Amino acid sequence: MTNVIDLEEALDEMHAAVLAILPPTLFDLTDLAACRAQLEVVLAARPVPPLPENVTISEKYVPGFDGDPDVRVKMYTPDNLAPGSPALVWIHGGGMVLLSADGDDFLCATWAANHNCLVASVDYRLAPETSAPGLVNDCYAAFRHVAANADVLGIDPNRIALGGASAGGGLAAGTALLARDQGGQQPAAQLLVFPMLDHSNTTESSHAIHDKRVWNRSANLLAWEHYLGGAEPTIYSSPSTCDDLSGLPHAYINVGTMDMFHDEDIAYATALNRAGVACELHVYPGAFHASQNFVVKHPMSQRWAADQEAFLARALNGDL
C-alpha cells in the first residue's frame, strides 16, 4: 500500500514555515489559466537580488527542428567572454505547462557570471497549446543552434552542457537522447534537477504527494495528459521508457525525499549507470519539490546548491 506523505507533519520547521505561506491551490491544474496567473504572482513576490552587471542579456529566434516554428532563446553573455569558453543550454521548469525562460533570468545570469560561460535559456512552447514532440524539438533546436554557431558565439562546441529543472530536466534528458540519435555534436554533460521523466506515474513516490501547494500527483497526471495530447509516449517525451541509454553524456541528478519524482529519478540514475553512463546522484532528506529555491538559508539547501555548482563547474571545465 502506498504511503501518502503529510508534508505538514513530515517537514522540518524551516521547510514547513515556507509551505505554510504558499497558496493552498498553487499547483491546481484543473484551471490552467488561473494556475499560470497565480504562480507568476507568487514567483514575482520572491525577493531577487540585482542581476550581475557584467552579463549582457539578449534574445534571438533560432530555426525550429523538423519544420517547427522558430524558437526564442535568451542569451546570457559575460563581458569579455574569451574565445573557446564553455556554454550551458538551460531548460526551465513548469510541468510542461507553466512558466517561461524569463523566470530564470537571475539564475542564468549568475551562472554566466560565476562560471564565465555563455548560457542559452530555451523558451520552448508549452502544452497543451503544443504537445509532444514539440517541446523537445524546441530544446534540441536551441542546442543544435548553439553547437552549430560555436565559433560565432565564442564557445567551445565540445564543452556545451545541457541542463534543466523539473519539466526542464525531463526535456534535457529527452534532448540528450535526441541529440545522440540525430548524430552530430553531443552535449558534454547533463544537469538534471529533480527531472520529470516518467509518464506512467506508477512509482510509490508518484502516489505520495497530494498537497496542492507543491507539485503533486493530480497536477502531474494532468500535465502529462496535456503534454502527450493523447499520443503514445516516446523515449524523447518520457525518457524513463528508453531501454538503451548507452552513449549519453555524463549526468548529474538531484532530488528530495519529499518530491514525487524521487523514485523515477533514482531509477533513471541507476539505469544510466547500468548502461555505462556515469551518473552522479544526490538525494536530499526532507526536501520537497524545488524547496531549495524557497528555503535558501537551510543548511541542506546550501549543500544542494554547493554540490550542484561543483558539478556544473566540472562539466563546463571538461573535468568529468
ZIBEL-V602151 format. One record per pair of residues at least 24 apart in sequence whose ideal C-beta (glycine too) atoms are under 10 Angstrom apart, sorted by the first residue. I is the first residue (numbers start at 0). GAP is how many residues later the second one is. D is the distance in whole Angstrom. If there is no record, write none. Layout:
BEGIN
{{I	GAP	D} {I	GAP	D}}
END
This chain:
BEGIN
{{0	203	10} {0	206	10} {1	201	9} {1	202	5} {1	203	9} {1	204	9} {1	205	4} {1	206	7} {1	215	10} {2	201	7} {2	202	9} {2	204	8} {2	205	6} {3	203	7} {3	204	6} {3	205	8} {3	206	6} {3	207	10} {3	213	9} {4	200	9} {4	202	10} {4	203	5} {4	204	6} {4	205	8} {4	206	8} {4	252	9} {4	253	6} {4	254	10} {4	255	9} {4	283	9} {5	202	10} {5	204	9} {5	205	8} {6	201	10} {6	202	7} {6	203	9} {6	204	5} {6	206	8} {6	207	7} {6	209	10} {6	251	6} {6	281	6} {6	284	10} {7	203	8} {7	205	10} {9	198	10} {9	247	9} {9	248	6} {9	276	8} {9	278	9} {10	247	7} {10	275	6} {10	276	9} {10	277	7} {10	280	8} {10	284	9} {11	273	9} {11	274	6} {11	275	10} {11	283	9} {11	286	8} {11	288	9} {12	285	10} {13	272	9} {13	277	9} {13	280	10} {13	281	5} {13	283	8} {13	284	5} {13	285	9} {13	286	9} {13	287	9} {14	241	9} {14	243	8} {14	271	6} {14	272	7} {14	273	7} {14	276	6} {14	279	8} {14	280	5} {14	283	7} {14	285	9} {14	286	9} {15	272	10} {15	279	10} {16	277	10} {16	278	8} {17	195	9} {17	270	9} {17	273	7} {17	275	10} {17	276	5} {17	277	5} {17	278	10} {17	280	9} {18	192	8} {18	194	6} {18	195	7} {18	239	10} {18	269	7} {18	272	8} {18	275	9} {18	276	9} {19	193	9} {20	24	10} {20	192	9} {20	273	9} {21	189	9} {21	190	9} {21	191	4} {21	192	8} {21	272	8} {22	189	9} {22	190	7} {23	187	9} {23	188	6} {23	189	6} {24	187	5} {24	188	8} {25	185	10} {25	186	6} {25	187	5} {25	188	8} {25	189	9} {25	190	10} {25	193	9} {26	68	8} {26	71	9} {26	182	10} {26	184	9} {26	185	5} {26	186	7} {26	187	6} {26	188	6} {26	189	6} {26	191	9} {26	192	5} {26	193	9} {26	195	10} {26	196	9} {26	262	9} {27	184	5} {27	185	10} {27	188	9} {27	190	8} {27	191	7} {27	194	9} {28	66	8} {28	68	7} {28	69	9} {28	183	9} {28	186	10} {28	187	9} {28	189	7} {28	190	5} {28	191	9} {28	192	9} {28	193	4} {28	194	6} {28	196	9} {28	197	8} {29	182	10} {29	188	8} {29	189	9} {29	192	7} {31	65	6} {31	66	8} {31	94	10} {31	95	9} {31	96	8} {31	190	8} {31	191	9} {31	194	8} {34	60	9} {34	62	8} {34	63	7} {34	177	10} {34	184	8} {34	187	10} {35	58	9} {35	61	8} {35	62	6} {35	63	8} {35	64	10} {35	90	9} {38	55	8} {38	56	10} {38	59	6} {38	60	7} {38	64	9} {39	58	9} {39	59	8} {39	60	9} {39	62	10} {39	63	8} {41	252	10} {42	55	10} {42	56	8} {42	60	6} {42	250	9} {43	59	9} {45	60	10} {45	247	8} {45	248	8} {45	250	10} {47	57	8} {47	58	5} {47	59	10} {48	57	7} {48	61	9} {49	56	9} {49	59	10} {50	25	9} {50	54	7} {50	55	6} {50	57	10} {50	58	5} {50	59	8} {50	61	10} {50	62	9} {51	24	9} {51	26	8} {51	27	10} {51	54	9} {51	57	5} {51	58	6} {51	59	10} {51	60	7} {51	61	4} {51	62	8} {52	26	9} {52	56	10} {52	60	9} {53	24	6} {53	25	5} {53	26	8} {53	55	9} {53	58	9} {53	59	6} {53	62	10} {54	24	7} {54	26	10} {54	50	10} {54	53	9} {54	54	5} {54	55	8} {54	56	9} {54	57	5} {54	58	5} {54	59	10} {54	64	9} {55	25	9} {55	53	9} {55	56	9} {56	45	10} {56	48	7} {56	51	8} {56	52	6} {56	55	9} {56	62	10} {56	64	9} {58	42	9} {58	43	10} {58	61	10} {58	62	9} {58	64	8} {59	60	9} {59	82	10} {59	85	8} {59	89	10} {60	62	9} {60	84	10} {61	58	9} {61	60	9} {61	76	9} {61	79	6} {61	80	6} {61	81	10} {61	82	8} {61	83	4} {61	84	8} {61	86	9} {61	87	9} {62	78	6} {62	81	9} {62	82	7} {62	85	10} {63	61	10} {63	70	9} {63	73	7} {63	74	7} {63	76	10} {63	77	5} {63	78	10} {63	81	10} {64	68	9} {64	69	9} {64	71	9} {64	72	4} {64	73	7} {64	74	9} {64	75	5} {64	76	4} {64	77	9} {64	78	10} {64	79	7} {64	80	10} {64	113	8} {64	117	9} {65	67	8} {65	68	10} {65	71	6} {65	74	9} {65	75	9} {65	116	10} {66	70	9} {67	57	8} {67	62	9} {67	65	9} {67	66	6} {67	69	5} {67	70	7} {67	72	10} {67	73	7} {68	56	8} {68	61	9} {68	65	9} {68	68	10} {68	69	9} {68	72	10} {69	68	9} {69	71	8} {69	75	10} {70	51	7} {70	52	7} {70	53	7} {70	54	8} {70	66	8} {70	67	5} {70	68	8} {70	69	9} {70	70	5} {70	71	6} {70	74	8} {71	28	9} {71	29	7} {71	30	10} {71	49	9} {71	50	8} {71	51	4} {71	52	9} {71	53	9} {71	66	9} {71	70	9} {72	28	8} {72	47	5} {72	48	7} {72	49	6} {72	50	7} {72	51	10} {72	65	9} {72	66	10} {72	68	9} {72	69	5} {72	70	10} {72	72	7} {72	73	8} {73	26	9} {73	27	5} {73	28	7} {73	30	8} {73	31	8} {73	34	7} {73	35	10} {73	45	8} {73	46	7} {73	47	4} {73	48	8} {73	49	7} {73	68	10} {74	33	9} {74	37	9} {74	43	7} {74	44	7} {74	45	6} {74	46	8} {74	71	9} {74	78	8} {75	28	9} {75	29	8} {75	31	9} {75	32	5} {75	33	5} {75	34	9} {75	35	7} {75	36	4} {75	37	8} {75	41	9} {75	42	7} {75	43	4} {75	44	8} {75	45	7} {76	32	10} {76	35	7} {76	40	9} {76	41	6} {76	42	8} {76	43	10} {76	76	8} {76	77	8} {76	78	10} {77	31	9} {77	33	10} {77	34	5} {77	35	6} {77	36	9} {77	37	9} {77	38	6} {77	39	7} {77	40	8} {77	41	9} {78	33	10} {78	34	9} {78	37	10} {79	36	9} {80	31	8} {80	35	7} {80	36	8} {80	37	6} {80	72	9} {80	73	5} {80	74	8} {81	34	7} {81	72	7} {81	73	10} {82	67	10} {82	68	8} {82	70	10} {82	71	5} {82	72	8} {82	73	9} {83	66	9} {83	67	10} {83	70	7} {83	71	7} {83	72	5} {83	73	10} {83	74	10} {83	75	8} {84	27	10} {84	30	9} {84	31	6} {84	32	6} {84	33	6} {84	65	10} {84	68	9} {84	69	6} {84	70	5} {84	71	7} {84	74	8} {84	231	9} {85	29	7} {85	30	8} {85	31	5} {85	32	8} {85	33	10} {85	69	7} {85	70	6} {85	72	9} {85	73	4} {85	74	7} {85	75	7} {85	102	8} {85	103	10} {85	226	10} {85	227	10} {85	229	8} {85	230	4} {85	231	7} {85	232	8} {86	25	9} {86	28	10} {86	30	6} {86	31	4} {86	32	7} {86	33	7} {86	56	10} {86	59	6} {86	60	9} {86	63	8} {86	66	7} {86	67	9} {86	68	4} {86	69	8} {86	70	9} {86	72	7} {86	73	5} {86	74	7} {86	75	10} {86	101	9} {86	229	8} {87	24	8} {87	27	8} {87	29	6} {87	30	7} {87	31	5} {87	32	7} {87	33	9} {87	58	9} {87	67	10} {87	71	10} {87	72	7} {87	73	5} {87	74	8} {87	75	6} {87	99	10} {87	100	10} {87	101	9} {87	103	8} {87	224	7} {87	227	8} {87	228	7} {88	29	9} {88	30	8} {88	31	5} {88	32	8} {88	33	7} {88	50	8} {88	51	10} {88	53	6} {88	54	5} {88	55	10} {88	56	9} {88	57	6} {88	58	9} {88	71	6} {88	72	7} {88	73	5} {88	74	7} {88	75	9} {88	83	8} {88	86	8} {88	98	7} {89	29	6} {89	30	7} {89	31	5} {89	32	7} {89	49	10} {89	52	9} {89	71	9} {89	72	8} {89	73	6} {89	74	6} {89	75	9} {89	78	7} {89	82	8} {89	101	8} {90	29	10} {90	30	8} {90	31	5} {90	32	10} {90	33	7} {90	44	9} {90	45	10} {90	47	9} {90	48	5} {90	51	8} {90	52	9} {90	71	8} {90	72	7} {90	73	3} {90	74	8} {90	75	9} {90	76	8} {90	77	4} {90	78	8} {90	79	9} {90	80	5} {90	81	5} {90	82	10} {90	83	10} {90	84	7} {90	100	10} {90	101	10} {90	102	10} {90	104	10} {91	29	7} {91	30	7} {91	31	8} {91	32	8} {91	72	7} {91	73	7} {91	74	9} {91	75	8} {91	76	5} {91	79	9} {92	71	7} {92	72	4} {92	73	3} {92	74	5} {92	75	5} {92	76	7} {92	77	9} {92	78	9} {92	100	8} {92	101	8} {92	102	9} {92	103	8} {92	122	9} {92	196	9} {92	197	7} {92	200	10} {93	30	10} {93	32	7} {93	33	10} {93	71	9} {93	72	7} {93	73	6} {93	74	8} {93	102	10} {93	121	10} {93	129	9} {94	31	9} {94	32	9} {94	71	7} {94	72	5} {94	73	10} {94	75	10} {94	101	7} {94	120	7} {94	124	6} {94	125	7} {94	127	9} {94	128	4} {94	129	9} {94	131	9} {94	132	8} {95	28	9} {95	29	10} {95	30	7} {95	31	5} {95	32	9} {95	34	9} {95	35	9} {95	36	9} {95	39	6} {95	70	9} {95	71	5} {95	72	9} {95	74	8} {95	75	8} {95	100	7} {95	124	10} {95	127	5} {95	128	8} {95	130	7} {95	131	4} {95	132	9} {95	141	9} {96	29	6} {96	30	5} {96	31	7} {96	32	9} {96	38	10} {96	70	8} {96	122	9} {96	125	8} {96	126	5} {96	127	10} {96	128	10} {96	129	5} {96	130	7} {97	28	7} {97	29	10} {97	68	10} {97	69	8} {97	117	10} {97	121	9} {97	125	8} {98	24	10} {98	27	8} {98	67	9} {98	68	9} {98	69	9} {99	24	9} {99	26	8} {100	41	10} {100	67	10} {103	60	10} {103	61	8} {103	64	9} {106	58	9} {106	186	9} {109	199	10} {110	52	9} {110	198	9} {110	201	7} {110	205	9} {113	195	8} {113	198	9} {113	199	9} {114	46	10} {114	194	8} {114	197	7} {114	198	6} {114	200	9} {114	201	5} {114	202	8} {115	200	9} {116	38	8} {116	39	10} {116	42	8} {116	43	9} {116	44	8} {116	195	9} {116	196	10} {116	198	10} {116	199	5} {116	200	9} {117	28	8} {117	32	9} {117	35	6} {117	36	7} {117	37	5} {117	42	9} {118	27	10} {118	42	10} {118	44	10} {119	25	8} {119	26	5} {119	33	8} {119	35	9} {119	40	9} {120	43	10} {120	47	9} {121	24	10} {121	42	8} {121	46	8} {121	49	8} {121	50	9} {121	53	9} {123	40	10} {123	43	9} {123	44	9} {123	47	7} {123	51	10} {125	41	9} {125	100	9} {125	101	9} {126	40	9} {126	96	7} {126	97	9} {126	98	9} {126	99	4} {126	100	4} {126	101	8} {126	102	7} {127	94	9} {127	95	9} {127	97	8} {127	98	4} {127	99	8} {127	100	10} {127	101	7} {128	97	9} {129	96	10} {129	97	9} {129	99	9} {130	94	10} {130	95	7} {130	96	6} {130	97	6} {130	98	3} {130	99	8} {130	100	7} {130	106	9} {131	42	9} {131	67	9} {131	92	10} {131	94	10} {131	95	6} {131	96	6} {131	97	7} {131	99	6} {131	100	10} {131	101	7} {131	102	7} {131	104	8} {131	105	4} {131	106	9} {132	41	8} {132	45	9} {132	98	9} {132	101	7} {132	103	6} {132	104	6} {133	93	9} {133	95	9} {133	103	10} {134	32	8} {134	33	10} {134	35	9} {134	36	6} {134	39	8} {134	40	10} {134	92	7} {134	101	9} {134	102	8} {135	34	9} {135	35	6} {135	36	9} {135	37	9} {135	38	4} {135	39	6} {135	41	9} {135	42	6} {135	91	10} {135	98	9} {135	100	5} {135	101	6} {135	103	10} {136	37	10} {136	38	9} {136	41	8} {136	99	9} {137	33	8} {137	37	9} {138	25	8} {138	29	8} {138	32	5} {138	33	7} {138	35	7} {138	36	4} {138	37	10} {138	39	8} {138	40	10} {138	97	10} {139	31	9} {139	34	8} {139	35	5} {139	36	9} {139	37	10} {139	38	5} {139	39	6} {139	42	7} {139	96	8} {140	34	10} {141	33	9} {142	29	9} {142	32	6} {142	33	9} {142	35	9} {142	36	6} {142	41	10} {142	42	8} {142	43	9} {142	44	7} {143	31	9} {143	34	9} {143	35	8} {143	38	8} {143	40	7} {143	41	8} {145	39	9} {146	32	9} {146	37	7} {146	38	4} {146	39	9} {146	40	9} {147	36	8} {147	37	8} {149	35	8} {155	32	9} {155	160	9} {155	162	8} {156	27	10} {156	28	5} {156	29	10} {156	31	9} {157	27	8} {157	28	9} {157	29	10} {157	30	6} {157	160	7} {158	28	10} {158	29	5} {158	30	9} {158	156	8} {158	157	6} {158	158	8} {158	159	6} {159	25	7} {159	26	9} {159	27	6} {159	28	6} {159	29	9} {159	89	10} {159	155	10} {159	156	9} {160	26	6} {160	27	5} {160	28	5} {160	29	8} {160	30	6} {160	88	8} {160	89	9} {160	91	10} {160	150	9} {160	151	7} {160	153	10} {160	154	5} {160	155	6} {160	159	10} {161	24	9} {161	25	4} {161	26	8} {161	27	7} {161	28	6} {161	29	7} {161	30	9} {161	87	8} {161	89	10} {161	153	9} {162	24	9} {162	26	8} {162	27	7} {162	28	3} {162	29	7} {162	30	7} {162	32	10} {162	88	10} {162	89	8} {162	145	9} {162	148	10} {162	149	8} {162	152	9} {163	26	9} {163	27	8} {163	28	7} {163	29	7} {163	31	7} {163	32	9} {164	26	9} {164	27	8} {164	28	4} {164	29	7} {164	30	8} {164	31	9} {164	89	10} {164	124	10} {164	125	7} {164	128	9} {165	26	10} {165	27	7} {165	28	6} {165	29	7} {165	30	5} {165	49	7} {165	93	9} {165	95	8} {165	123	7} {165	124	7} {166	27	10} {166	28	8} {166	29	5} {166	30	10} {166	48	9} {166	53	10} {166	56	8} {166	60	8} {167	24	9} {167	25	8} {167	26	10} {167	27	8} {167	28	8} {168	24	5} {168	25	6} {168	26	3} {168	27	6} {168	28	8} {168	70	10} {168	84	8} {168	85	9} {168	86	9} {168	92	9} {168	96	8} {168	99	10} {169	24	10} {169	25	5} {169	26	4} {169	27	5} {169	28	9} {169	29	9} {169	57	9} {169	66	10} {169	67	8} {169	68	8} {169	69	7} {169	70	9} {169	91	9} {169	94	9} {169	95	10} {169	98	10} {170	24	9} {170	25	8} {170	56	10} {170	65	9} {170	66	9} {170	68	9} {171	67	9} {171	79	9} {172	24	6} {172	62	9} {172	63	9} {172	65	10} {172	66	4} {172	67	9} {172	69	9} {172	72	9} {172	75	9} {172	78	8} {172	80	9} {172	95	7} {172	99	9} {173	60	8} {173	61	7} {173	62	4} {173	63	6} {173	64	8} {173	65	5} {173	68	9} {174	61	8} {174	64	10} {175	60	10} {175	63	8} {175	69	9} {175	71	10} {175	72	5} {175	73	6} {175	75	8} {175	101	10} {176	57	9} {176	58	6} {176	59	6} {176	62	6} {176	65	6} {176	67	9} {176	68	8} {176	70	9} {176	71	7} {177	56	10} {177	57	9} {177	58	5} {178	69	9} {178	70	9} {179	64	10} {179	65	9} {179	66	9} {179	67	5} {179	68	6} {179	69	9} {180	54	9} {180	55	8} {180	63	10} {180	66	9} {185	61	8} {185	62	8} {185	63	6} {186	61	9} {186	62	5} {186	63	9} {186	64	10} {186	128	9} {187	61	6} {187	62	8} {187	127	6} {187	128	8} {187	129	10} {187	130	7} {187	132	8} {188	59	10} {188	60	5} {188	61	5} {188	62	7} {188	63	7} {188	89	10} {188	91	10} {188	122	8} {188	123	8} {188	125	8} {188	126	4} {188	127	8} {188	129	9} {188	131	6} {189	58	7} {189	59	6} {189	60	7} {189	61	4} {189	62	7} {189	63	8} {189	82	9} {189	87	9} {189	89	8} {189	125	9} {190	59	10} {190	60	8} {190	61	5} {190	62	9} {190	63	9} {190	117	7} {190	120	7} {190	121	6} {190	124	7} {191	47	9} {191	59	6} {191	60	7} {191	61	5} {191	62	8} {191	63	9} {191	73	8} {191	76	8} {191	77	9} {191	80	10} {191	87	9} {191	89	10} {192	59	9} {192	60	8} {192	61	6} {192	62	8} {192	72	10} {192	97	9} {192	99	9} {192	100	10} {192	111	9} {192	115	7} {193	59	8} {193	60	7} {193	61	5} {193	62	7} {193	65	5} {193	66	9} {193	67	5} {193	68	8} {193	70	10} {193	71	6} {193	90	10} {193	93	9} {193	94	10} {193	95	6} {193	96	7} {193	97	10} {193	98	9} {194	44	8} {194	45	10} {194	56	10} {194	58	7} {194	59	9} {194	60	8} {194	66	7} {194	69	8} {194	70	6} {194	73	7} {194	74	10} {195	24	8} {195	27	8} {195	28	8} {195	31	9} {195	42	9} {195	43	10} {195	44	10} {195	64	9} {195	65	6} {195	68	8} {195	69	9} {195	93	10} {196	41	7} {196	42	5} {196	43	5} {196	44	9} {196	45	10} {196	56	9} {196	64	7} {196	67	5} {196	68	7} {196	70	8} {196	71	5} {197	26	9} {197	35	9} {197	40	6} {197	41	8} {197	42	4} {197	43	8} {197	63	8} {197	65	9} {197	66	4} {197	67	9} {197	69	8} {197	70	8} {198	24	10} {198	25	5} {198	26	9} {198	28	8} {198	29	6} {198	33	10} {198	34	5} {198	38	7} {198	39	4} {198	40	10} {198	41	8} {198	42	8} {198	65	10} {199	24	9} {199	33	8} {199	38	8} {199	40	7} {199	41	8} {199	64	9} {200	59	9} {200	63	9} {201	61	9} {201	62	9} {202	37	9} {202	57	8} {202	58	9} {202	59	8} {202	60	4} {202	61	5} {202	62	10} {202	63	9} {202	64	7} {203	56	10} {203	58	9} {203	59	6} {204	50	9} {204	52	9} {204	53	9} {204	54	7} {204	55	5} {204	56	7} {204	57	4} {204	58	4} {204	59	8} {204	60	9} {204	61	9} {205	54	5} {205	55	8} {205	56	9} {205	57	7} {205	58	7} {206	53	8} {206	56	10} {207	49	10} {207	50	8} {207	51	9} {207	52	6} {207	54	8} {207	55	9} {208	49	7} {208	50	7} {208	51	4} {208	52	9} {208	53	9} {208	79	8} {208	80	8} {209	50	9} {210	47	10} {210	77	8} {212	75	9} {213	44	8} {213	45	8} {213	46	9} {213	74	5} {213	75	5} {213	76	8} {213	77	8} {213	80	10} {214	44	8} {214	45	7} {214	46	8} {214	73	8} {214	74	4} {214	75	7} {215	44	7} {215	73	9} {216	43	6} {218	41	9} {219	40	6} {219	41	8} {219	69	10} {237	26	10} {238	25	10} {238	29	7} {238	32	9} {238	33	10} {239	24	6} {239	25	10} {239	27	7} {239	28	6} {239	31	8} {241	26	9} {241	29	8} {241	30	10} {241	33	9} {242	28	9} {242	32	9} {243	27	10} {243	31	7} {244	26	6} {244	27	5} {244	28	9} {244	29	8} {244	30	4} {244	31	8} {244	32	6} {244	34	9} {245	26	9} {245	28	10} {245	29	5} {245	30	6} {245	31	7} {246	28	8} {246	29	9} {246	30	8} {247	24	7} {247	27	8} {247	28	9} {247	29	5} {247	30	10} {247	31	9} {248	28	7} {248	29	9} {248	66	9} {248	71	8} {249	27	7} {249	28	5} {249	29	7} {249	30	8} {249	61	9} {249	64	9} {249	65	7} {249	70	4} {250	26	6} {250	27	7} {250	28	4} {250	29	7} {250	30	9} {250	60	10} {250	64	10} {250	69	10} {251	26	9} {251	27	7} {251	28	5} {251	29	8} {251	30	8} {251	55	9} {251	56	7} {251	58	10} {251	59	5} {251	60	8} {251	62	9} {251	63	8} {251	68	9} {252	26	6} {252	27	7} {252	28	5} {252	29	7} {252	30	9} {253	26	9} {253	27	8} {253	28	4} {253	29	8} {253	30	7} {253	33	9} {253	38	9} {253	50	7} {253	53	7} {253	54	6} {253	57	9} {254	26	8} {254	27	8} {254	28	6} {254	29	7} {254	32	8} {254	34	9} {255	26	10} {255	27	7} {255	28	5} {255	29	8} {255	30	7} {255	31	3} {255	32	6} {255	33	7} {255	34	9} {255	35	6} {255	36	8} {255	44	9} {255	45	10} {255	48	8} {256	26	6} {256	27	7} {256	28	5} {256	29	6} {256	30	7} {256	31	9} {257	26	9} {257	27	9} {257	28	6} {257	29	6} {257	30	4} {257	31	8} {257	33	8} {258	24	9} {258	25	9} {258	28	7} {258	29	6} {258	30	5} {258	31	8} {258	32	8} {259	28	9} {259	29	7} {260	28	7} {261	25	10} {261	27	9} {277	42	7} {279	27	9} {279	30	10} {279	31	6} {279	34	10} {279	40	9} {281	25	6} {281	26	8} {281	29	9}}
END
